[in-house]
Amino acid sequence: MRTLLLDNTYLPVRVINWQKAMILLFTGRAEILHAYEDIQIHAPHTSFILPKVLRMYGRFKGKREIRFSRHNVYWRDQHRCQYCAQQFAPEHLTFDHIVPLSKGGNTNWENVVTCCTDCNCKKANKTLKQARMTLIKKPKRPKFCHYMVLKLKMSDPPEWFDWIPQRAGT
């Protein structure tokens, strides 16, 4: 089971496993805001409820930056191929290096875009000019976004989504 962790200002900072949640709770560093009603942790002489949402009492000291990953590139580009503009499910997407690795390109926010398999095959290891293709928009490092950091799933508890600030238009 997973637990949503909020900082002391009630902003979500990460999703943690139940063991980490229990450590934060037992060491007095967090309080339960929502619990799983039907799940308990059993010890020899007692039982504990499993937290769904925890709020830390102190400041969160972790970094608030968005890690470069395939998931986050897809999210930044809204699951839309940056060449043909069609939206796809993640399993039908790849990512493409604008300047191919074979031509000195890097794997970073500014050189990688979401791409459908058809467009990726068409572009291959060519530059945009050689492939006669254009981008919908120039890629850049995204601003902090809770959805990208937390990697939420539709199967996550509905209470979690009450704590997530609404996504601004990207």
Secondary structure, DSSP 8 states (H G I E B T S, - for coil): -EEEEE-TTS-EEEEEEHHHHHHHHHTTSEEEEEEEEEEEEE-SS-EEEEEEEEEESS---S-------HHHHHHHTTTB-TTT--B--GGGEEEEESS-GGGT--SSTTTEEEEEHHHHHHHTT--HHHHT---SS--------HHHHHT--TTS-HHHHTTS------
